Amino acid sequence: MLEAFIIEELKRREQEKRERQRPTVDLPRLPEEPPPQESEQDKAPKRGVVVLNT
């Protein structure tokens, strides 16, 4: 009868072999879009109205 550590080692090697044989798919990378240019309106501080009910 085989020792427990030998059995575990055989299982580990078999698992690694299955993982290497697993098919993979390489997905194409999308080109990165440059960030949108900020207009003068976008650079201005945001203003708004705050209503407080007391």
N, C-alpha and C positions, 0 to 999 in steps of 0.2 A: 504494500500500500504506500502511496506517495505521501510525503509530508505536506502539511497544510500550506506552508509558505511556497512550496513548489507548485501546488494547484493554483494558488492565487497568482503567482507569476505567469503561469500559462494562460489564465483568464485575462490578465492584464495585457499580455502580448497579443492575444486573439482580438481583444477589443481595439487595440491600437491598429492592428491590421485592417479591421473593418472600417475604422475611421479614415484611414488612408485611401481605401477603395471607394469611399462614399463620393459620388459625383458632386461637383461644384459648378456654379454658374458665375461667370464674371459679368457684372452689370456695367454698362457703359456709363462713364461719368458725364454729367451735364456740364456745359461750360458755365462758369460763374458769371453772373451779370454784374456790371459795375454798379455801385450805389447811385441812386438818382441824384442829380445835381440839385442843390438847394437854391431856391429863388429868394429874392429879398423878402417876400412875405413869410417864407418859412423861417427866416433868420430872426424876424421880429418876435419879441416876447409874446407869449400867448396871453390873451386877456379874456376875461369872462365876468359873469355876474354871479355872486353868491347870495342866496336868499336865506336868511336865518329866521326861523319862526321861534318866537319866545313866548 
